[in-house]
Amino acid sequence: MAVHRVDPRRRSPATLEYLKERKLPSDFPLTPHRGSGQWRTKIHGRTVNFGKLDDPKAALELYRREIHARANNLPIPGEGDITLGEVVEQWVDYQIERRDAGQIANRTYEDYAHVADLVIQHFGKGAAVSSLRPRAWEGFHAKLHANTTSPTVLTRDVTVTRMIFRWAFDSDRLPDQVRFGPAFKVAPKKEVRRKRLESKKRTLDAKDIRKLIDVASQPLQTMILLGANCGMTQAEVSALEWRDIDLDKAVVDTLRSKTVVERVATLWPETVASLREISRQGDIARVFSTRFGNPFVYNKINARGALIRRDNIATEFSKLAKRAGVKLPARVGFGKLRHTFRTVADNVRDANAIRRIMGHEIGRDSIEATYTDTIELDRIRAVTDHVRNWLYPETKGK
């Protein structure tokens, strides 16, 4: 997109020096105004500000958007219209508050932040929200579709994008709802089912799980048993505390962090015996800690200020599979123990008992949940025993 360039010969020495210090070209189209702390220029005889001096890239983007809007008779950013950057940044801040308050899991926040970045990267921070019409969203949808082969990911990206602007409208940050048009929609259910059928064999076979358990050393061996026995993910295993486990009763009783729903599971004799091999590290409440006393799965801030996830369990699981000679299907890791548990457990046909073990909400319509306070341990044991008999056929009836 072409922009007007300023003749350096018409600039003051102070301005030229300022641009040089910040490694900006001498014909940069905007002029720094130190009094207001803004980048500015004149358009049709009127002085227009385009953002703070400490972010010339964003100011230039906003300027380009305005030139484009004027050339194409679109709404002008900054003239009674909120910009995309403002809406997205406010929405991300709101999600950070929800994450810090425990209302959403960090993994959910990461998904939200990722989609927010996609929106900004495609349209730019300075785009006027009201200028984003159905044709624009059609182009964004095409880009999302081209960048993923997963209909589930496409559905997530479309849904979260709509959430951003629905939130902005509901919280009175936008005067009107955004019109996405008929093309900006989630993946067809038929496509989701087809992809799911293609991925059907991404569960783990019993013989491979047994081989992984046999070859693994502690504490990874116990982690795998918990994944196979209770359907725990690596993050849930990492966060497990001794107070959640009663080894004498062979029961684990905790909350699933992602859903804040109670989960209860009976433990196999093999799982209990393996847990007894884990040494408690001083006064650390967690069952599993690295030799430095840190959790195996944790989040950290990188040098660029982004929140990233460190998953040592997934890393060690992949290494173990190679040592054990277990060839894992594409994108299959520790988390597939949970998928495998759910698939095998389904043959028991006790949906609520399975939900309680998995940490899923019982009765999403809330009526069933209201009247289902407890699930008898015998029902839960029937599920975990069924999965154990599948994994260890020789133990059936023992």
N, C-alpha and C positions, 0 to 999 in steps of 0.2 A: 504494500500500500504506500503510494508516494506521499511524502510530507514536505512541507515548505522548509527550506534550509536558509539560515541566516548568513549573510555575507560577513565573514570575520572582520573585514575592514571597517564595518559599521559598529563594531563592538568596542566597549571601553577596555582599557588594559586590565582593570580589576576583574572584569567578567572573563576575559580570556585566561587570566591567571587562575581563576576559580575553576574553570572548565579543565585546564591543564592538570591541576592538582587532583582532580577526580577522574582523570584519564578519559575525558569526554571530548568528542571532536569539536573543533572551534566553530563549526557551523551547526552545532546542536540547535534544534528548532526552538527550544525553550530558554528563557533567561532567568537566572537565579535572582530572587528578590529577598535579600537577607532580613529586611525589616519584618516581613510577614512569614519568612521561613518557607516560601513557596516557589515552585517553578511556575512561570507565567509567560504569556505572550498575548499579542493583540489579534483579535479576530473580528473583522468588519468594524474596526475602530473601537472595539470594547476589550478591556483587559480581562483575561480569563486565567484563573489559577488552576493548576493541574496536579497538585500534590506536594508533599513535603520534600525539602531539599535532600534529605538522607535517602531517598528512594527515587533516583532519576529514571530508573527503568520503568517503574509503575507510572510515573508522571508521563513519560513518553508514550506508553501504551494507552493511557487515558486520552492523551492528545490525538493519537492516531484514531482512536475510536470516535472522537468528536468530529474529526475531519471526514471520516467515513460516513458518520451519521448525517452530517450536513450535505455531503455529496449525494446521498441516497434518500434524502428526505425522511430520515428516521428520527426518533426522539433523541435529544441531546443529553448525554450524561452530565449531571450537575445542574441541569435546569429543571428542578422540581421532580427529578427522578432518582431513585436510589440505584447505586451501581451494583453489579454482580459481586464485586469484591466485598462490599459492605454486608450484603445478605449472607454470603457464604461464611465469612469470618465470624459474624455474630452467631450463626447456627453452629459452627464448630466450637465456639466458646461455650455455647449452651450444652453441647454434648460432652465437653470436658467436665463441666459442672456435674452432669449426670453420672459420668464415669467416676469422678472423685467421691460422689455421694453413694456409690455402689448401686445405682439404679440400672446401669448397663455394664456389661463386662468389657474389659479392655479390648478384647478381640473384636467386639461389636464396634467400639469406638474406632479402632483401626480401619475397619471396613468403611465406616462413615467418612472418616478423614480422607481415605483413598479416593472415594467417589467425589468428594468435594474438590480434591486436587484435579481430578479429571475434568470437572466442569470449568474450573479456572483456566486450566491449560488450553482448553479448546476455545473458550470465548474471550478470555482475558479479564483481568480485574476491573478494568474501566468500562466494560460493556454496560449499557443501560439495560436494566431488567425489562423495561417495557419495549425495548427494541428486539427482544428475543421472541420472534414469532414462530408459528408452526414450521415454516421452511427451515429456520435455523435449528430447531430441535430435530427435524428430520435428518439434517446433516450430522448432528451429534449422535443420533441413534445409529446411523450408518457406520460411524467411526467406532462406536462401542461394539457393534456387531462384527466389524472387521478385525477387532483386536482380541476377540475371544472365541473359542470353539465351544464354550460351555453355556448352554441356555440358562443354567442356574445363575451364573455370574452376570449374564445380561439382564436377567430379571432383577437381581440385586441392584445393579447399577441404575436401572430405570426407576425402580421403586425408591431408592434412597434419593435420587435426584428430585423426584416428585415430592418427597418428604421435606426437602430443604425449603421449597417454595410454598408448600402448604403451611409449614410452620411459620414462615415469614408473613403470610397472609393472616393466619389465625392470631398471631401475636401483634397485629396491627403495624407491621413494618412495611407492608406493601398495601397500596390502596385497592388493588384488584388481583384476582387470581391469575396466575400465569396460564396462558393457553398453549398447551403442548402440541395439540393437533392429533389426528388419528394414527399417525405413523409412530409416535413415541409411546410404545407399549411394551409390556413384558413379553418374554418368549412364549410361544404357544404351548399349551400343556402337552400336546402331542409330541412336540420337539423335546420337552423335558423328559417325557416317558421313554422316548426312543434313546436318548442319551443315557438314561438310567439303566436301560436294558443292556446297552453296550458296556456299561461299567459293572454289570452284575457280578462278575467274577473278581471284583476287587476286594472281596473278603478274603480272609486267610484260611487255609486248609488246616485241619486238626493236626496232621503229621508235621506240618511246618511250624505250628505253634509249639508242639512238643519239642521239636528239635531246637527251637530258639530258647526255650526254658532250660533244656539240658545243657546247652553250650554256654549260656549266660552265667556270669559271676554276679556276686552281690554288689550293689543293691539292685541292679537291672533285672535280675531274675525275679525278685519280689515284685517289682514294678510291672513286669509282664503278666505275672499271675494275677495282680489286681486288675489289670486291663481285661484279661480273659474272664476272670471270676465276676467282676462287678461292672464291667463296661466303662471303666474310668479312662479319661484322656490323660495325656502326659501332664497337662497343667493341673488337673485334679489330683493326680498322684503326687506331684511336687508339693501341693499345698496341704496334703493330708497330715493331720496331727494325731499324736498318740491318744489324746482324749477322745478321738472319734472312733477308736477301736477297742473292743472288748475281746481279748484273745481267748479268755476262758469260755465265753459264750459263743465265740466265733461269729461276731457281728460287727459290721462297720455302720455307723450312724452319723451322717454329716449333712451339710447343705451343699447343693451344687451352686457354685459361685455364679455361673452364667444365668441361671433361672431363679436363684434364691428359693429353691424348692427342696424339701427334705428328701434325702435318699437313704435307704436302708438296704443292706445286702447281707446275706449269710455267707460266711467264708468257708472255702473248701479246706480240708485237712492239710493239703499241700500248701495253701496260701498261709494258713496259720503257722505251720512249721517254718516256712520261709521268713515270715515276719519275726519269729522268735530269734532268727539269726541276725537281725538288724540291731546293732548296738546303738543305744541312746547316746547322743552327743551332749554331755553336760545338761544345761537347763533349756536346750533348744526344744521347742514344742513340736516342730516338724518331725515326721518319721524319717524323711530322706533329706540329707544335706550333703553338700560337697565337703571335701576335706578342709575347706576354709570356712565351713559353717554357713554357706550360702545355699539358697534354693536352686534346684536343678533347672527350673524354668522361671525366668524373671524378665522384667522390662527395664530398659535403661534409655537415657537420653544420649544420642550420639553428638558428634562435634557440630552438626548442623542444627541441633535443637530438636530433631525428630525423635519420637518415641519408637524404639525398636524392641523386638522380642528375641531373647536368647533362650533357645530350647536345647539343652544338653541331652535330654532324654531322647529326642528325635534323632540327634546326631549319633549317639551311642547305639541306638536301635539299628540304624542303617549299617553301622560298622559290624554289629553283631550278625546281621543277616548275611553279610559277605563271608564272615568267618564260619558261619554255620552252613554255608552253601545253600541258603534259602533265596531263591530268586523272587524278589517282590515285584508284583505288577506295577505299572507306571502309577505314580502318585500314591502309592500305598506305603504307609508307615505305621508308627505306633498307634495312631488314632484309629486304624482299621480294626484293632482289637475290639473297640467299642461297637463298630458296625457288625463285626462277626458275632459278638455276644447278642446283639439285638436280633440278628437274622436267625440264629439258632434258637434263642429263647422264645421266639414267636410261635414255635410249635407247641408250646405249653398252653397257649390260648387263654392266658390270664393277663389281659392288657393292663389292668391297674397295678398288678404286682410288678410287671415289667417296668411300668412307668415309675413306680416308687424306687426300684433299683437304679434306673437310669437317671433319676432326678428330673423327670418330665412332669409337668403339671397334670394333675388328674382332673379331667372334666373341664375343658377350656371354656365351657359355657357358664362355669362357676357354680352351677346348681349341684352337679355331681361332686365337685370339690368340697362344697359346703357340708355335704352329708357323708363324706368319706374321710374320716379322721385317721384311722389306722388300718393297716393291712397286716393280717396275722403272719407271724414269722413262718408258719408252716407253708403258706402260699408262696412266700418269697423263697423259702428253701426249695420248694418244688421246682422253681425256675432255675435257680443256681445249680441244683443237682442235675437237672436235665442238661445244662450246658457242660457240666463236669463229665457226665456220662458220654456226651458227644466227643469231648476232648480225650478222655481216658476211658474207652469202652470196657476195659477190664475191671473198672471199679463199679460197674452197674450193679445196683442192689446192695452195695457195701456202704 
